[in-house]
Amino acid sequence: MRIRSWIFVILGAIVAGLLEATFLTLLPSPWKDIRPIIDICVLSVVLNRSKAGMVFAAIAGFLLDLFSVGPTTFAFARLVVVVALVSLLSITVLTNRSMYATAVLVTAARCLDRLWILASSAIATVLFHVPVPVEPLQALGITLLWDVGIVSVCFIVVASFTRRFLVTEPLSTRPYDDV
C-alpha cells in the first residue's frame, strides 16, 4: 500500500475510534448500537488488506481504551485478535469474496468480540470480584443487524464503483456451446 493509503487508514481509525467511544454512545436506542470499527476491519479483510485492518483495529481500539467511559475489556487487543481470526477465517474457510461471505465474516467477528467480552467479564468477576457489565442479547442482535446492513451496503458500493469484484469470462471460451 502507498503512504497515502496508510494515512487514510490512520485518519479513519482515529475518527471511527473517537466516534465509537464518544458520540455514538450518546444516541438513542437503535442508533447507539452502531459500532463501525469491526465493520470497517472486515471490509478491509474482504478487500485483501488484512494488515490495514489490523492497524485500523489497533488504533481504534487504543482510542476506545483511552476515551471510553465504561470498561472496554482491553479493546486494543480484543479488536486486533478478532481481525486476525477473521482474516484467518477468510483465508481458510470463506475464500470467495461475495456479499454473503462478507455478512458471515462480520457476524463471526461480532460473535468473537462478544466471546472475548464474556470471557473477560467472567475472569474479572472470578479473580477481582468486580462485575464487568455485558450488553444484553437484544442489543447484540440489533448490533448484528446494523453490522450486516452496513457491510452489505459498503460491499455493494465498492463492487459498483471499482473493478475489484468484477467476474468476467473471456469471449474465446464458451463452455456451454454444446447445450
MITORDO-583495 format. One line per field, with one value per residue (C-alpha): x, y, z; residue number from 1; residue in three letters. Coordinates in nm, 3 decimals. Example, Ala and Ser with C-alpha at 12.3 -4.5 7.8 and 13.67 -1.06 7.14 Angstrom:
<rs>
xx <- c(1.230, 1.367);
yy <- c(-0.450, -0.106);
zz <- c(0.780, 0.714);
num <- c(1, 2);
residu <- c(ALA, SER);
</rs>
This chain:
<rs>
xx <- c(0.000, 0.110, 0.178, -0.137, -0.347, -0.186, -0.262, -0.629, -0.631, -0.484, -0.718, -1.019, -0.922, -0.894, -1.235, -1.403, -1.244, -1.348, -1.699, -1.750, -1.604, -1.788, -2.062, -2.232, -2.284, -2.497, -2.752, -3.096, -3.159, -3.147, -2.873, -2.641, -2.582, -2.389, -2.027, -1.835, -1.486, -1.540, -1.738, -1.453, -1.197, -1.398, -1.429, -1.054, -1.010, -1.252, -1.055, -0.735, -0.596, -0.560, -0.260, -0.456, -0.746, -0.518, -0.362, -0.712, -0.823, -0.515, -0.551, -0.927, -0.902, -0.640, -0.869, -1.158, -0.948, -0.837, -1.165, -1.438, -1.620, -1.711, -1.498, -1.377, -1.218, -0.887, -1.031, -0.686, -0.603, -0.963, -1.003, -0.661, -0.726, -1.076, -0.942, -0.661, -0.909, -1.144, -0.851, -0.757, -1.119, -1.138, -0.819, -0.900, -1.280, -1.459, -1.231, -1.487, -1.540, -1.916, -2.168, -2.281, -1.927, -1.883, -2.200, -2.080, -1.739, -1.888, -2.122, -1.828, -1.629, -1.910, -1.958, -1.584, -1.593, -1.883, -1.699, -1.396, -1.615, -1.791, -1.460, -1.301, -1.614, -1.601, -1.229, -1.276, -1.561, -1.372, -1.029, -1.105, -1.467, -1.551, -1.854, -1.798, -2.130, -2.206, -2.464, -2.783, -2.851, -3.113, -2.850, -2.619, -2.894, -2.950, -2.575, -2.556, -2.837, -2.656, -2.330, -2.475, -2.661, -2.359, -2.121, -2.366, -2.419, -2.046, -1.974, -2.227, -2.079, -1.723, -1.828, -2.020, -1.753, -1.440, -1.335, -1.232, -1.509, -1.574, -1.629, -1.585, -1.548, -1.314, -1.503, -1.293, -1.405, -1.768, -1.818, -2.187, -2.186, -2.299, -2.606);
yy <- c(0.000, 0.352, 0.605, 0.798, 0.485, 0.434, 0.796, 0.737, 0.418, 0.601, 0.901, 0.674, 0.473, 0.789, 0.910, 0.570, 0.513, 0.854, 0.815, 0.475, 0.583, 0.914, 1.026, 0.700, 0.604, 0.916, 0.840, 0.691, 0.317, 0.177, 0.418, 0.366, 0.006, 0.112, 0.006, 0.079, -0.040, -0.412, -0.340, -0.142, -0.402, -0.683, -0.482, -0.437, -0.813, -0.879, -0.635, -0.835, -0.560, -0.754, -0.552, -0.231, -0.385, -0.478, -0.131, 0.018, -0.211, -0.133, 0.244, 0.246, 0.000, 0.216, 0.517, 0.311, 0.219, 0.577, 0.766, 0.519, 0.590, 0.232, -0.081, -0.171, -0.511, -0.415, -0.316, -0.279, -0.650, -0.761, -0.591, -0.698, -1.062, -1.052, -0.909, -1.166, -1.452, -1.312, -1.282, -1.644, -1.747, -1.563, -1.729, -2.084, -2.126, -1.843, -1.795, -1.639, -1.265, -1.229, -1.028, -1.340, -1.428, -1.069, -1.094, -1.423, -1.272, -0.970, -1.197, -1.417, -1.109, -0.975, -1.316, -1.347, -0.996, -1.098, -1.413, -1.205, -0.968, -1.258, -1.427, -1.111, -1.040, -1.389, -1.357, -1.015, -1.147, -1.455, -1.303, -0.948, -0.971, -0.682, -0.729, -0.609, -0.532, -0.718, -0.592, -0.799, -1.031, -0.795, -0.523, -0.777, -0.868, -0.504, -0.454, -0.759, -0.621, -0.288, -0.466, -0.681, -0.383, -0.151, -0.412, -0.513, -0.155, -0.085, -0.407, -0.311, 0.039, -0.094, -0.358, -0.100, 0.167, -0.044, -0.341, -0.532, -0.796, -0.799, -1.151, -1.182, -1.466, -1.440, -1.429, -1.710, -1.976, -2.075, -2.384, -2.436, -2.424, -2.784, -2.749);
zz <- c(0.000, -0.065, 0.208, 0.117, 0.177, 0.517, 0.608, 0.518, 0.729, 1.028, 0.997, 0.950, 1.258, 1.464, 1.351, 1.397, 1.738, 1.865, 1.723, 1.882, 2.215, 2.249, 2.013, 1.917, 2.283, 2.337, 2.065, 2.138, 2.144, 1.790, 1.683, 1.978, 1.874, 1.562, 1.605, 1.284, 1.379, 1.323, 1.004, 0.851, 0.959, 0.799, 0.478, 0.471, 0.517, 0.230, 0.014, 0.089, 0.311, 0.636, 0.752, 0.709, 0.900, 1.189, 1.200, 1.189, 1.473, 1.683, 1.654, 1.700, 1.992, 2.158, 2.126, 2.265, 2.566, 2.609, 2.572, 2.666, 2.991, 3.091, 3.095, 2.747, 2.827, 2.665, 2.327, 2.170, 2.198, 2.153, 1.815, 1.685, 1.780, 1.626, 1.297, 1.291, 1.343, 1.077, 0.837, 0.908, 0.857, 0.526, 0.402, 0.507, 0.508, 0.326, 0.029, -0.201, -0.191, -0.204, -0.010, 0.174, 0.279, 0.398, 0.608, 0.758, 0.835, 1.011, 1.208, 1.308, 1.407, 1.624, 1.790, 1.859, 2.004, 2.226, 2.341, 2.435, 2.638, 2.814, 2.895, 3.029, 3.234, 3.386, 3.460, 3.622, 3.833, 3.950, 4.008, 4.117, 4.233, 4.002, 3.778, 3.423, 3.254, 2.932, 2.687, 2.663, 2.371, 2.229, 2.189, 2.027, 1.779, 1.689, 1.651, 1.423, 1.207, 1.181, 1.102, 0.824, 0.676, 0.682, 0.542, 0.268, 0.155, 0.162, -0.031, -0.300, -0.326, -0.354, -0.608, -0.812, -0.832, -0.857, -1.065, -0.754, -0.767, -1.140, -1.267, -1.641, -1.884, -2.179, -2.509, -2.655, -2.408, -2.418, -2.200, -2.278, -2.660, -2.695, -2.473);
num <- c(1, 2, 3, 4, 5, 6, 7, 8, 9, 10, 11, 12, 13, 14, 15, 16, 17, 18, 19, 20, 21, 22, 23, 24, 25, 26, 27, 28, 29, 30, 31, 32, 33, 34, 35, 36, 37, 38, 39, 40, 41, 42, 43, 44, 45, 46, 47, 48, 49, 50, 51, 52, 53, 54, 55, 56, 57, 58, 59, 60, 61, 62, 63, 64, 65, 66, 67, 68, 69, 70, 71, 72, 73, 74, 75, 76, 77, 78, 79, 80, 81, 82, 83, 84, 85, 86, 87, 88, 89, 90, 91, 92, 93, 94, 95, 96, 97, 98, 99, 100, 101, 102, 103, 104, 105, 106, 107, 108, 109, 110, 111, 112, 113, 114, 115, 116, 117, 118, 119, 120, 121, 122, 123, 124, 125, 126, 127, 128, 129, 130, 131, 132, 133, 134, 135, 136, 137, 138, 139, 140, 141, 142, 143, 144, 145, 146, 147, 148, 149, 150, 151, 152, 153, 154, 155, 156, 157, 158, 159, 160, 161, 162, 163, 164, 165, 166, 167, 168, 169, 170, 171, 172, 173, 174, 175, 176, 177, 178, 179);
residu <- c(MET, ARG, ILE, ARG, SER, TRP, ILE, PHE, VAL, ILE, LEU, GLY, ALA, ILE, VAL, ALA, GLY, LEU, LEU, GLU, ALA, THR, PHE, LEU, THR, LEU, LEU, PRO, SER, PRO, TRP, LYS, ASP, ILE, ARG, PRO, ILE, ILE, ASP, ILE, CYS, VAL, LEU, SER, VAL, VAL, LEU, ASN, ARG, SER, LYS, ALA, GLY, MET, VAL, PHE, ALA, ALA, ILE, ALA, GLY, PHE, LEU, LEU, ASP, LEU, PHE, SER, VAL, GLY, PRO, THR, THR, PHE, ALA, PHE, ALA, ARG, LEU, VAL, VAL, VAL, VAL, ALA, LEU, VAL, SER, LEU, LEU, SER, ILE, THR, VAL, LEU, THR, ASN, ARG, SER, MET, TYR, ALA, THR, ALA, VAL, LEU, VAL, THR, ALA, ALA, ARG, CYS, LEU, ASP, ARG, LEU, TRP, ILE, LEU, ALA, SER, SER, ALA, ILE, ALA, THR, VAL, LEU, PHE, HIS, VAL, PRO, VAL, PRO, VAL, GLU, PRO, LEU, GLN, ALA, LEU, GLY, ILE, THR, LEU, LEU, TRP, ASP, VAL, GLY, ILE, VAL, SER, VAL, CYS, PHE, ILE, VAL, VAL, ALA, SER, PHE, THR, ARG, ARG, PHE, LEU, VAL, THR, GLU, PRO, LEU, SER, THR, ARG, PRO, TYR, ASP, ASP, VAL);
</rs>
